[in-house]
Amino acid sequence: MLQLPGRTQMFDARGRRIEDPAARPQVDTVSALRALLDVPDAPGTADLGTPATETVMGCFELRSGTLVLGIDLLIELTLGDPINHPDTIRGGSLTGDICTAPGTAWQVTGGSIFGNAVAEFLVIVGELLPLENSPVAAEALNAGNCASSVLIFTRLKHLGAYTGRFGFNSLPLIPCAVLFKHWGACP
């Protein structure tokens, strides 16, 4: 959910609601989007058709100050032409010190690894969703004490390390680093 210019960030780095209006940072949505989505063009990127894919699990870690989140990603890797056919994030989970209501869990619902010869980006979208057969989940989600969505937007800094920003129910405003740990599920 994008915020309108002049609206404020309502959640802290752990996804907890900020109750004091004076403590909420101001957001300039249009400027933030322009800065985040500045993907430079690479020369000679003609589409070569639909390449083959392979689905794998990858373990990543988000770090922001003292906050550490484990991120399991189910990734559909593109073999051959990553410029015109980016890798697609099909699912996964977020764990760690993140606001979670009773009967709920953070699930990765989408995202992508895309770029060109100039830059590579990692985008992860997640939602706080009810666990299967949880009688208290709907009530907990409606209470509004935790954010309901997260957006992580990062750029490859060096092999296996992305730097960027993340945010809850808004544009990503909180600085972070996302590290690739290994292929396979996180422990």
Secondary structure, DSSP 8 states (H G I E B T S, - for coil): ----TT-B--B-TTSBB---GGGS-B--HHHHHHHHT-----S--------EEEEEEEEEEEEETTEEEEEEEEEEEEES-TTTS-EEEEEEEEEESS---TTEEEEEEEEEEEE-SS-EEEEEEEEEEE-TT-TTHHHHHHH-SB-SEEEEEEEEEETTEEEEEEEESSS--EEEEEEEEEES---
